[in-house]
Structure formats: structure tokens, C-alpha cells
């Protein structure tokens, strides 16, 4: 096996899905996971989604990416989070559970 390559993991939390992409340090795509979810439309301009759905989808997606990468010669994983949603805070405890 060659040298272990560091991996860049990006997490894009969007309105209808979470996209997780793993790249090597030369930005070649190693894995892509998309977790879609449905939101509740309260009015034409207002949507709502339980923040636990965001958190659980993110955890499941990261777990899937790591499982797919486990057979590859990867080193340290660096994570970047993109959260384009406005006015939302999801607090996570030290044990990894969402705080309400």
C-alpha cells in the first residue's frame, strides 16, 4: 500500500437534503452520500423540519461515508460544514445527543 492520504469531508446541510462528500487532498471525489428528507410546509413561504431530522441524517451520512472509506488507504479526516440554512442552531451535548 502507498502512503496514507488525508481526506476532506464536506457536509452541506440543505433544505431538502444533506450532502456529504469525501475528497482526497487533490480534490478527487472518493465518496458521495445524499440523505434526503421531507419538510412541513406551514405556509407558502414558511417550511419547518424537526432539527433532530437534520442531526440524525448527518450522523447516518457520516457513518455511511466512513464505512465506504474503511477499505481505502485514508489518513486523517478533516471536516468542513456548510450550513446555508438561516437562523437555526442545533446544540449537541458531549454525549452526541441533540439538546432541545
N, C-alpha and C positions, 0 to 999 in steps of 0.2 A: 504494500500500500504506500501511496505517496504521502506527502505532508498533509496534515490536517488543515482544512481551510475554515476560517472563521465564517460565520453565517449571519446574515442580516435578516431579521424577521420584522416585517411591517404589518401593522394591524390598522385597517381602515374601518372605523365604526360608522356606518351609514344609516340612512333612514329605513331602508328595506333589507339590508344585509350587512354582515361583517365579512370583510375580505382579508385573508391572511396570506401573505406571500413571503416565501423564503428565497433569498438571493445568496450567491457566494460573493466574495469581495470584489469580483469583477462585474457584478450585477447580472450574472446569468441566473435565470429563474430555476430554482431547484424544486419547489412545490408551490401549489396554489390551493387554498381551501376557501370556499364561499359558503357561509351559513346564512340562509335567507330566513326572514321572519315576517309575520304579518302584523300590522299595527291597527289600532282602533281609530277610525275617523269620527271625531266628535262633531265637527262642522267642516265645511269645505276648506277652511284654511287652518284647521287645528287637528293634529293627529296625536295619538298617545300610545306609548308602549311601556309596559312594565319594565323598569330598569333591570330587574332580575333576568329578563329575557336577554338583554344586551350582555350581561355578565356571564350567564350560562353559555350563550352562543360563543362568546370569546374564549372561555375555558375549553369548550369542546373543540373549537377550531385549532387552538394552540396544541392541544393534546394530539389531534389528528396529524398536524404538521410534524410534530416531534416524532410520532410513531413512524411516519413515512421517511423521515430523515435518519432514523436509527440505523438503517443499513448502509448509510453513506458515510464517508470519511470526513465528518464535520468536526470542527473545534468549538470554540466559544460562540454562543449565540448572543447577538446584540439585538435589542428590540426597540422599535420605533412605533409610537402610537399616533394615529391620525384620528382626531375626534371632531369631525365637521359639524356635529350637532351643536346647537346653540343652547345656552342656559341649562345645562344639565350637569349634575355632579353625582357620581356613583362612588360612594365611600366603601372601602374594603377593609375588613379587620385583619389583624395579624394572622388569624387562622384561615384567611382566604374567603371568608363569608361576607356577603353584602350586608352593609349596615343600613337599616331603614330609618 
